[in-house]
């Protein structure tokens, strides 16, 4: 039976560009044959209430409590509608003010440690998520030290954070991320509680969190106070908070009970460190796929949980890596040889029914412009390049093309950044090698993460092994016959083991608490 899709109900408040959002009512479906079609409206009943969809804005009757409008014209005999077709005008649940305490109370005993069992068709928390949640909850019971959670890319870091919010009934959580796209991505997940309600991990009776998204520095401290008071969760970037005035930083640190730092390996600026230190009396947890900073310095805090990359592989959270070394001693010809091999793999994967996208990675903009010329001739794949030398308008347009899957080849600098969720990225051509283990792990995780989709196959890496300028710990990865599926987990495990030993010695030497 054809259905129409009624969108979720949200309440919003804007203070400048900063916005507070809360889902007040979930989306639902209505069978098409239950619609009452009138000249100016489409009506239906749901749970004993009358809903009215107006075809034209100037026909809206404010006497109706549940009002929607359509965003496009419908043919008289049209039967199936998309959720994007409708927009709420009015709903009783948007009238009341934000109530963060009430939301938090609704979470009482509302979290279920339901574990995933694919063989039995049971959706739930993944093994790394279950471990991470228990580890953090245990840490909070017996330590006030900064805790670091290491979870490989693609194992469900964000859902782990959401689970901690609800399971612990956290009073007010500040989440910092390194980039704008990642801020928006995480915000959307928190607003809708990810898949946790759908899977029965979070009870139906639990209210959705009130999520504040800070996109610019507040002009008045009173506005910030109002913003904080209305939220359960606040999400912003490290740059915004670290560059805010001390008075504003103090308001955040004094009013927020917890600080979650996502992609913590980006942490390095002294200003950021000063801000984080303001949370000395609050619970601070750092989440990362690798416990090493990108600048090679130590990542502060005790590693309280580490889900090994090798286990992520064996549990099926990472797909295998196909490694294709090429050998070209003439620098001027190396880029074209890498490109030709990568496109050959792309064509072969597409012929097998895989919906793969190729990413050519370059170290800087000048290299990206050179490398792009190697791919221009493959017009059937609509190659694009994206970097900061393009105008903001050009970048937005290219992002749209990428996200709408209208290109199969992307030439870029530094992996498009965290927060760019594109599971179809499966072929990587390394025109410039990632030199350190942390960034190599990040890159590998982006391409090998599992999504249950039969149109996605194994990852493929293409590299010219003649010009390798990598650090000693990852040199073996770029040998002629290297087995990345064996070597990368081994290198990661050994490196993290050594880091934990060094971290423990450091903490003992400086008499820093070692937690539980």
Secondary structure, 3 states (H helix, E strand, C coil): CCEEEECCEEEEEEECCEEEEEEEECCEEEEHHHCEECCCEEEEEECCEEEEEECCHHHCCCCCCEEEEECCCCCCCCCCCCHHHEEEEECHHHCCCCCHHHHHHHCCCCECCCECEHHHCECCECHHHHHHHHHHHHHHHHCCCCEEEEECCCCCHHHHHHHHHHHCCCCCEEEEECCHHHHHHHHHHHHHCCCCCCCCCECCCCCCCCEEECCCCCCCHHHHHHHHHCCCEEEEEHHHHHCCCHHHHHHHHHHCCEEEEECHHHCCCHHHHHHHHCCCCCEEEEEECCCECCCCCECCCEEEEEECHHHHHHCCCECCEEEEEECCCCHHHHHHHHHHHHHHHHHHHHHCCCCCEEEEEECCHHHHHHHHHHHCCCHHHCCEEECCCCCHHHHHHHHHHHHCCCCCEEEEEHHHCCCCCCCCEEEEEECCCCCCHHHHHHHHHHHHECCCCCCCCCEEEEEECCCCCCCHHHHHHHCCCCCHHHHHHHHHHHHHHHHHHHHHHHHHHCCCCCCC
